[in-house]
Amino acid sequence: MRVAVIEGDGIGPEVTRAALEVLKAAATKFGLNIEFEYVEAGMMH
């Protein structure tokens, strides 16, 4: 499974990092194969 990761601006990067930790933990627990693809978006990019 591929998941696009879009951090965005402002609080986005902090929230995204926390969400990724949860997704990675769930992937480990349930044996999921998740591939993260980082995509740039927002005014700062």
BELMOCOR-V495585 format. One record per backbone hydrogen bond with DSSP energy under -1.0 kcal/mol. NH is the residue of the N-H (numbers start at 1). CO is the residue of the C=O. E is the energy in kcal/mol with one decimal. If there is no record, write none. Layout:
<<NH:CO:E> <NH:CO:E>>
This chain:
<<3:35:-2.7> <5:37:-3.1> <12:9:-2.1> <15:11:-2.0> <16:12:-2.9> <17:13:-2.2> <18:14:-1.8> <19:15:-2.4> <20:16:-2.5> <21:17:-1.8> <22:18:-1.7> <23:19:-2.5> <24:20:-2.8> <25:21:-2.1> <26:22:-2.5> <27:23:-2.4> <28:24:-2.2> <29:25:-2.6> <30:26:-2.6> <32:27:-2.1> <35:1:-3.3> <37:3:-2.8> <39:5:-3.0>>
